[in-house]
Amino acid sequence: MDKKKGAINVGVSIAFKLVILVTNILVRRFLIQYIGNEINGLNSLYASILDFLSVAELGVGSAITFCMYKPIVEKDFDKVSALYGLFTKLYLIIGGIILLGGCILMPLLPYLAKGYQNTNVNLYVTFGLMLISVVISYLFSSKTSLINAYKNNYITTTVSSVGILLQGGMQIVVLICTKSFMWFLLCRIIAAVLQWSVTELIARMRHGDIIKNKQKVDDDTKKVVVRNVKAMFMHKIGGVLVNTADSLIISAFIGIVVLGKYSNYVTVMTAMVGVLTLCFTPLTSVIGHMVAEENGDAVRKYHNFFHTFNFVLGVVFFLGYYAVIDNFVTLFFGENLEMMRTISFVITLNYFIQFLRQATILFRDATGTFYNDRWKPLCEGLLNIGLSILFVLVFPEKYNVVGVIAATILTNLFICHIVEPHVLYKYAFRSSAKSYYVKNFAYILIFAAALTVVHFCMVSFADQWLMLLANGGIAIGIAIAVCLPTVLCNKDFRRYVKKR
C-alpha cells in the first residue's frame, strides 16, 4: 500500500476539515444571531432537499475512481482518457437532472417548511440560489474524480476546502453588513465558480494529455461502468433516504423551528464525523490500487485493523460529543436552543452506529463489491422512511424527534450492519463474516453501555465553560477505560501497530 500518499491525503484532509469545522460553527452562529433560528432551519431544509436531489449523481463518483484504478496501474492512458470523456458527459447530464428536479420540487416548498411564514423570505428565490450553487459543482466533478483516481485527493481537498473557507468568510461579512439571506446564498455561487476555475486549471496542468486525448469507451468497459453506476445508484438512494429523510420529516411534521435546533446538534455531529471519516475515505484510491496489486488475504488483514481503529475513534469522540454538546450549543449558537438530553443521547448512539460502518464502506468501495449489495440501500431507505413517519405519529409529541432517530438506528442495525459485512467477506475476502459480526455487535453494546455510564456520571455547574470541561474530562476518562483493554486484547491490531 502507498503509505506516503495515504498519509498525505489523510493529513491534509483532517487539517482542512478542522478549520472548516470552526468556520461552519461561526457561520451558523452569525446566521442565528443576525437572521434567526427560523432561517437556520430553512437553510437546513434546503440542504436536505438538495441532498435528496443529489440521488441523480447515481454514485458516479465512486464508480469513476474504481473503474480508473486498474488502467492507471497498467498505464493504459487511452482507456483512462476514454473513461474521463464518458464521465464528463454523465456529470453534465446529472447537473441538468438536478436542476430540473429542483424546479419541479419548488411548488412543494410551502408544504415541506412548516412555519415558514414567520421567516419573511421568498422560498422560491432563495432555494433557487442554493440549487444553482449545487449544479455548478457538477460542471467540474469529472476533473475532481480524475485527480482523485491518481491518489492525489489532497489536491482536490485543498481546492474544495479553501473554497468553503472563502465562502464562510464572505457569508459572515454579508450577514453582518446586510442581514440578507439572499446575499448569504449568493456567496455559495461565488465560491463554487472559484472552485470550478481552480480545479479546471490544475486538471489541465497535471493531466492535460488525458483530457485532450479524445478516446471512446469500448463496449466491454461501458458494460462494467454501467454495472457499477447502477450499483452505486442504489447505494446513493439508500444514503439519501436515510440521511435526509430525518430532517425532511422533522420539518414537515414538527416544524422548521425544531429543525433549526436539531440541525445545530447535527451540524456539530456531522462536522465531527466528517473529520473522523477522513481517516478512511482519502485511503479509498490507495487501497483500490493495493487491491489491484495484492491478494485478498492481505486486504482482509488491513480491514481487521481498520475496524478496530474505527471503534476506538468512535468511542473517544462520540462519548466526548455527548458529554459537551448541550454546553457547546449554548456557548456557540445561543441560549434557549438546547434540546432534551434524550434527543442528544439517541443522536449520539445513531451516529456512532453509522460511523462504525466506515471501515467496511471503505473496503467495499475500494474492492468494488458495492454491486453485490445494490438492493440493500433501497430496502434500508424505504424502511427508514416508513418507520420514521410511523414513529413521529405514534410517539408522544415530546418525543417525536426521538422516534424519528430511533427509526434510523433500527434500520442501521438490522440491515446495514448485517448485509454490508456479509457481502464484503463473501465476495472480496472469500471467507465467513461470523467473527466480524460477533466483534462488531460487541463493539456496539460496549459503546451503548459506556454512553449510559457517561450520562449518569455527568456533573452540573452554573458556569457553562466549567461544566463543558468537567464533563469532557469525564468522557475522556471513560473512553480510555473502554479502549485500552479493547486494543490490548486485539492481537491483530497490536501486531499491525508494531509494524508501523
Beta strands, then each sheet from edge to edge (+ up, - down):
end
